[in-house]
Amino acid sequence: MSEGDRGPLQPEGETAIEVLDRPGTLRDGAARAILAADLDVKTALAQETARRWHARRISLRSPLDTRPPDRPGRPERPELVPPTKVTRRSLHSPRGRVALLHAIAHIELNAIDLALDIVARFAAAPMPQSFFDGWMQVAFEEAKHFNLVRERLRTLGADYGDMPAHDGLWQAAHDTRNDLAARLAVVPLILEARGLDVTPSLRAKMREAGDEESAAVLDIIYEDEKKHVAIGAKWFRFLCAREGKDAAATFEKLVRANFRGGLKPPFNDLARAAAGLTPTFYRALSSQNMS
């Protein structure tokens, strides 16, 4: 059923929270949040759906649910361009720090929709309730991250949408839309794990530049990212164990089939291992080793 069949996402005069006062389900709330083009509505819907699910005030799914869209709702800006056209500047200049924060905001926005999509798209999969608990916690925290970064951008006289951004992240959702194991392999265990590799150096550079406020936001994101990778690793191993498959070998096979290019070192081996992603998973997939 399309959004038009259910009426507008946010009728005039209603807040995002009031929209959710109507009967709904977890899948319905997640799909509606993905569809939202207004980013204040998207983050509010994601977080309120998570609250209601964790409080067991909504059920998992129903035949009347809004279906997950092929693409998430987005505002008119930023302009989406190839990755090579995205603004890159030194972090030692104010404009460079704004450019980095804008790129992080774009990543966090996509992360909201990716977490919601794994819930909405795979709501009928034979998975324990705690699987959906974990991913709605991820969605809640990704919405928190986006709002924190956007608030920091506004403090610096900018806003999300002021600079071009690239559209490659959602491709991971499209490519793995029919395979839960592949989705877990690519999104949390590659894309999210990449944050464990790069965030420590970025926050250190922010502090070197005297931007303690931005570094503090990155501190929050980094600590939450560890949990997100751990959730992905837990459920990927669960699926492999249920099917009697070797997790590391299955990961390598799925990544080679569903992810373009090799994984870029250096790797934060300690943080990855703490999240359950040991080097046996990813070393053979390094860009230095990919055939």
Secondary structure as UniProt FT lines:
FT   HELIX           3..6
FT   TURN            12..13
FT   HELIX           16..19
FT   TURN            20..21
FT   HELIX           26..35
FT   HELIX           39..54
FT   TURN            55..56
FT   TURN            63..64
FT   STRAND          80..81
FT   HELIX           83..85
FT   TURN            91..92
FT   HELIX           94..121
FT   TURN            122..124
FT   HELIX           129..155
FT   TURN            156..157
FT   TURN            160..161
FT   STRAND          165..166
FT   HELIX           169..175
FT   TURN            176..178
FT   HELIX           180..186
FT   HELIX           187..192
FT   HELIX           193..208
FT   TURN            209..210
FT   HELIX           212..242
FT   TURN            243..244
FT   HELIX           247..258
FT   HELIX           269..274
FT   TURN            275..276
FT   HELIX           279..282
FT   HELIX           283..285
FT   TURN            287..289
//
